[in-house]
Amino acid sequence: MTPIERDDLILEAALEFGPECMYDISHTSLGNTLHISTRHRAEATRIRQQVPISWLGLNTVVLYPTYTLCEADIKKEEDICY
């Protein structure tokens, strides 16, 4: 896969599944894999319902930080930092 093909797939994923997530493609032991990083578990659950296990020949993995369960937890972290 060329860098241009990779960038095109990442852009297509962002357009199809939403721009609020971070997308990356890497070659893993399973083959080429689309990694979707979300901000919290609730968002990961929503994205996982939209994203198929295999998308355009890529395996898909949805990631989220284990310490952030929902949007309210992000607000609490921001309040603590300021």
N, C-alpha and C positions, 0 to 999 in steps of 0.2 A: 504494500500500500504506500503510495507516495504521500508526501506531506500535504499536497493540495487535496487529494482524495480524503485524507484524514480530516482536514479542516472542513471540507464540504459536508462530511457525515456529521461532524460535531454541530455545524450550523443547522443542518436538517433536523437533528435531534432537539436542539433548542427551540426551533420553530414548531416542532410537533408536540413536545412534552412540556414546554414552558421555559422562559428565560430565567426563572428564579433559581435554577439549579446550576451547578458547575458540571461540565461534561469533559470526559477525556477518553481516549481510546488507547489501549495498550495491548501488547501481545502477551498472553498468559499461557499457562499450561493447558487451558481450555481452548486456546486459539485467540483470535482478535476479540477483544471485549470492550464494550461501552460501559464506562464507570460513570454513574450519576451520583453526585454528592449533594445531599440536601442539608438544610439547616437544622431540622429536628425530626423526631420519629414520626410525628403526625403527617408531616409533609412527605416523608419517605413512604409511608403507607399509601397515601394518595397517589404518588407517582408510580409505585409498584403495581397498583391496580390498572394504570394506563399503559405501562410498558410491558410488551411481551417478553418472554424468556429469550427469544431470538429475534432480533430486529435487523433487517437488511443484511443478514448473514453474520451479524455480530452477536455474541452472547451479551447479556445485560446484567449488571450488578448495581443495586441501589444502596448507597452508603449514607449513614447519618452518625453524628456524634452521640455516644451513649449517655452523656450527661445532660442532654437537652431533649426533653420529651415533647414540648409544644411551644407555640409562639410566646406564651406567657413566661416561660423560662428564659427566653432570649431577652425579654423586657427586664426581668429581674437582674440578669447579668449586666445589662447596660446601666441600670440604676446603681448597682454596686460600684461600677467602674468610675462613675462621675460624682 
